[in-house]
């Protein structure tokens, strides 16, 4: 437990010192120091050779290499969707249709539907989620509440979609048919999302109409700055078609970015010229430079309203580099904990306390959350949790689908609540809302593991076979 205690202590100090800037370097140093402690203890006390750590780090980083590419592409997409006018158009029409009172429940429901159809919480949040955050700002709704509603809906859809990589991974890790896995998850997941929607509905009644003036400013600023056109909506429509055809996420995000870039050249050339910022360039050169900056770097557009300026500014691929840096450090720490078998040692202690159905499920939930904290990645957490408890569930006579459901209830949905986890880092970067700020409002993600334990306590739809040795 020493490396874990050291890491948690260092991260606490970093957050206290740097606040929302903790992900810009401080957290990375904390993870590397935790890694150093783990390696030092393992090599000096348990004589684990350095080559073991090196091989595990290479494997772990290799496993998330596509994730890193997706992150860069998400940065590219967020910049191009903003500058092309896709997000401004969605915001422009959205703030005139959605009311402040029903905005939160609508945002949660919309993200749940999009994520269910796409199978990706990351894609949902990076596209429609960003637009909804802008609409919420215009309506005067708290960013923390809006981010919580977006994330709650997106992770519900991600969890319940047969297209989701986490859903496929959780079911395949314990050899359960994916549709049997999804049907069984409904007993914990549906109550969790219903409770969340009710909370967002009630909370929305507290949103007054004081955002009316801001709505007028937003519509005026967007209309005067961007070429607001329904043609821009072809980009999300085509993106939806690609998703429906089950095109890989990386290809979808890249193709959507390129399509948005073409849209920017056609509909927003004045903005690209402004981004280029060089009057000596020819028109074609200025457009090319502006588009390259949109894809790769930070952009700032003057709309006449300071709050709107912040909304339409983007970071491009460069805006994702701090997140990628943090992910690499987190992966190395997790790899060291796995290579040294410290993770296995800690969980073996937990398993010893399993006495009843409730403690078994509670231990699985606790392990999934613990692995999210220590390994920094939900995929590693899902696989390790399934591996560690597969024999225990079988020995105790419980169905494999109970393990697959519990693993998703814990590992999948709580990953986004941890600042140094790949999910927490990514969504905080994409939405521009710190993880610890939106955490209290991600009701679905908080309720899901608790619901898993509550259902286990009641025994609802849980079957235990009679073992022959009994």
N, C-alpha and C positions, 0 to 999 in steps of 0.2 A: 504493500500500500504506500510505501514511501514516495515513489515517483508521482503517484496520483495526488497525494497530499501536498507535495511540493508544487505540482502544477496548479492545483486549485488555489493554493495560497498565493502563488505568483500572479495568477490571472486576477485574483481579487485585488491585489495591490495595483496591477496595471489599470484595471477598470476604475479604481478609486482615483488614480493619478491622471489618467487620460480621458476618462468618460467615453463619449461617443467616438473619440479618435483612437480607441484602444486597438482597433484592427489595422492601424497604419504603421505598425512596427512593434509596439509593446507586447502584444499577444504572441507574435511570432517569436520574440526573444524568450518569452515564458515557456513556450512549447519546446524550443531548442534546449533550454536549461533542464526542463523535465526529461527530455530525451537523454541528455548527458548524465543525469542522475541514474536513470534506468540502466544505461549502458555501463556506467561505472560499477554499480552494485552487481550487475550480472557477470561482468568480466572478472571482478576481483573476488567476489564471494562464491559465485556459482560456476566460474570458469567457462562461461559461454564465449566461444571465439567470435572475434569481430566479423569474420566472414559470414556468420549466421545472420547478423544484423544487416550487413550489406546486401545479402541476397534477398532478405525479406523486404527491405526498403525498396529495392529495385522492382520486386514483384508488386508491392502495394502501389507504388507510383505508376507502374505500368498499367495496373488495373483501372486507375482513375485518369489515364491520359486522354481518353475520349471525353470525359467529364470536363477536363481543362479546355479542350477545344470547343466544347459546347459553351462554356463560360465566355470565351473570347467571342464566339459567334453571337451570344446573347447581347454582349456589349455592342457589337456591330449592328444587331437588329434594333436595339433600343434607340441608338442614334439615328438610324435610317428611318425608322417608323415615326420618329418625332419630326425630323427635318422635312420628310416627304409630305407631311401634313396628315398622315394616317391618325396618329394619336390626337393632334389638335382638332381634327374633324369629329372624332368620336367624343371628345370632351365638349366641343361646341354644341353638338346635338344632344348629348347625354345630359348636360346640366339644364336643358330646357324641358326634358322629358321626366327625369327622376326628381322626386321631391325629397327634401332633407329627412322627413320623417320615415320614409320607407327605403332610404338609400342603403343603409347597412345590410338589411335583410336581402335587398335586391342584389347588392354586390356579392354577398355570400352565395346566393342561389345561382347567379350568372356564372361565377367562377367554378362552382360545383358542376354545372352542366357542361361548360367548356372543357374542364379537366376530365370529366367522365368520358367525353367523346374523344378527346385527344390522348388521354392516358398519361399526361405529363403536367405536373404541378409547375415545373420550372417554365415551360412554354406558356402556360396559362398566365402566370404572374408577370412574365416578361412582356406579354402583349396586352391582353385585355385588363390585366391587373394594373399596369402602369396607367392606362387610360382611366380606369375607375378611381385611382388615387387622385388624378387630376380633377375628375368630376367632384370627388369628395371635398377637395380643397376649395373649389369654386362654390360649393354649397355650404361651406363653413363647418364641415364635419371634421373632427379631430383625425389627424393622420394616423395616430396609433390605433384608433377604433377601425378606421378604414382598412389599414394593413391587416389587422386581426380578422376582419370579415373576409378579405381577399384570400388570405392564407388558409383560413378555416375551410372555405369552399374548395379551394384548389387541392388541398390535401385529402378532402373527402373523395373528390373525383379520382385523384391519383390512386387512392387506396382501393376503390371499388371498380376501377376500369380493367377489363381483361387485356387492354393494350399497355398497361403500366408495367415498367420494368421492375419496380419493387414488388408488385403483386405477383408477377411471374416468378421472381426470385424467391419470395417467401414460400410460395406453394411448391415450387420445384425443389427447394432445399430440404423439404420434409416429405417429398414424393406424394403430394396431394394434387388431384385434378384441379385445375385453376378455377373452373366454374363451381365445383364443390366448395372450394376455398372461399370464393366470393359470396356464395349463398350463405355459408356459415358465418361470415363476417357481418352479415346484415343484422344479426341478433345483438351485436354490440355497436355497430357503426350507425345504424339508422336512429336508435335512441340518442346517440351522441350528437348527430347533426340536427335532429329535431329540437333538442334542448338548446343548441347553439343558435338556431334560427329564431327561436322564441326570445332568447336573450337579446339578439340583435334587433328584433322587432320592437321589444319594449324599450331598449336603449334609444332607438330612433325617435321615439315620441318626445324625447328630451331635446331633440334638435329643432330649434325655432326657425323662423324665416329671416333671421338677421343676415343670412348670406345673400339676400336678394341683390343688395348693392354690389357685392363681390361678383355675383353671377353676371350682372350687367357689364362690369369691368372686364371680366374674362371674355365674354362674347365679343365685346368691342375690341379688346386687345388681340384676340385670336383672328378676328375677321380682318383687322387692319394689317396684321403681320403676315398671315398665311393665306394662301389661296384655298379657302375652305370649299371643298368639292366632294360630291358623292363618289366621283371617280376614284378618289384615294381609297375608298372602301373595297375596291377590287383586290387590293393587297391582302387584307385579312380573309376575304372570301376564298381566294386562290390558296392561301395558306391552310384554310380549313379543309379544302378539297384534298390537298396533299396529305394532311393528317388523316383524313378519312380513308385514304388509299394506303395507309400504314407505311408511308415513306419514313425512313429513319429520321429521328429528331434533328441530328446534325445537318442533314441535307435539307430538311424543311426550313430550319432557321437560316441557313446560308442562302437558300433560294429566295426566301421571303425578304431577306436583307437586300439582295441584288435587285429584286423587283421593286422594293421601296426606293432604292437608289435611282432606278430608271424613272420612277414616278416623280422623284425630287427634281430630276433634270427637266422634266416636262412641265410640272406645275409650280415648282418653287425655285426657279433659277435665280431670282433676286436674293433669296436667302443663302444659296450656295455661294454667290458672289460676295455677299456680306461676310460669310465665314472665311472665305479665301483671304480677304483683307489686304489685297494687293492691287491697287489701281493701275499698275503698270502692265498687268497681264492682259492678254487677249481674252475675249469672252469665253472661248473654248477652254483655254488654260485655266481661267478662274473657276469655271464650273468643275473641271477635273480636280483641281486642288481642293475646292470646297467639298466635293464628294469624298475625296480621300480622307480629309480631316473628319468628316462626319462618321465615316466607318471606323477610323482608328483613334481619334483623339477627342478632346473636350471641345464643346461648342457653346457659345453664349449668344442668345438672340435678344435684341432690344425690342420690347413690345410696348413700352410706355408705362408698364405697371411692374413694380419690383417683385411682388409675389408671383406674378406670371412669368417673369424672367427666370426665376428659380425653377419653376415647373418645366419650362421648355428647354432648359440647359441639359446637355447630355455629356457622358464621359467616354462613349465609344469603347473600343477594345482596351484602350489604356486604362479606363476606369475600372477594369476587372483585374488589373495586375496585383493590387494589394490582396484581393481575395484569393487569387491563384497562389501568391506567396504564402498566405496563411494556410491554404489547403496543403501545400507541399510540406510545410512544417508539421501540421497536424497528422498527415499521413506517415511521416517519419516517426513521430512519437508513437502512434498506434502500431506501426510495424515493429518498433523496439519492444513494446509491451507484449506483442504476439510472439516474436522471436525468442524472448527471454522466458516465455510461458508464464509470465506474471499474471496475465489475464486469465489463463486457465486455472492458475492457483487460487485466484480470488474467487472465481465462480464456483470452484469445487467446495469452497467453504460455505457459500450460499446454499448449494444443493444439499448439504448435510442437514439443513434446518427444514427441509421439505417433509411435512408430516401429513398434510391434508390436501384436498383439491384446491382450496383457496390459497394455501401457502405455496403450492406448486405454481399456480398461475401468477401469484404475486411475485415469486422469485424470478419467474421468466420475464415479467414486466420490468422488475427492478434491474435485471441483467441487461435487457435491451436498452434501457435508459442509461445505465452505467457505461455500456460500451459506446453509446453515442457520445458520452462525455469524454471517454478516454481515447477512443480510436479516431474520432472526428469525422466519421463517414457512416451514413445509414446502410450502405450496401455491406460493409464489413460487419456492422452490428447485426444485420439480419442473418447473414451466413453463420457468424459465430454463435449467436443465440440459438439458432436452429441446431447447429452441431452439438452444442453443449447439453441441450435438454432432450434431444431425440431419444436417447436410450432411457432416460428417466421417465418420460411420458409413456414409452412402450412398456417399461417394467411395471409402472403403476396401473397399466391397463387402460390408458386414455387414448382417444383417437388422435391420429396425426394432425387432423384438421384443427383440433384445439390448439396445438402448438403453433401451427402456421398462422392462425387467427391472432393468437396472443402476441406473436412476434411482430405482426403488422401493427397491432394496437399500441405496441410500445416503441419499437425501433423506427418504424416509418414516420409516424406523426410527430414524435418528439424531437427529431433531428433538427427541425427548423427553429426550435426554441433555444438552441445552444449556440452562442456567438461564434465559437471556433469550429463548429461542425460545418461541413461543406454546404449543407442546406441553409443553416442559419446565416452563414457568411454571404451566400449568394443572394438570398432574398433581401437581406438588409442592404446590400449593394444595389440591387435592381430597383427596389422601392425607395431607397434613400431614407429609410426609417431604421434606426438601430434595433438590433434583435431584442435587447432588454426593454426597449420602449414598446414594441408591439406584443411582446410575450404575454402580458396579463390579459390581452384581448383575443388571443387565439383560443377561443373556448373549445372548439372541436378538438384541437390538439391536446388540450389539457384534460378534457373530459374522457377521451377515448381510452387511455390506459386505466383510468379509474373505473370506467364502465366495464372494462374487461374483468377486473377484479370483482366488481359487484355482481356481474352475471355468474361468475364462477362460484361466488358465495351462495347464490340461490340454486345453482345446479341446473339452470334453465337450458334445455337442449344439450346437456353434456352427458355423454354415455360412457360408462366404464365397464369394460368387459370383465367377466369373472375369470380370474386366472386359475389355471389347472393346479398350481401348487397350493392354492388356497382350498 
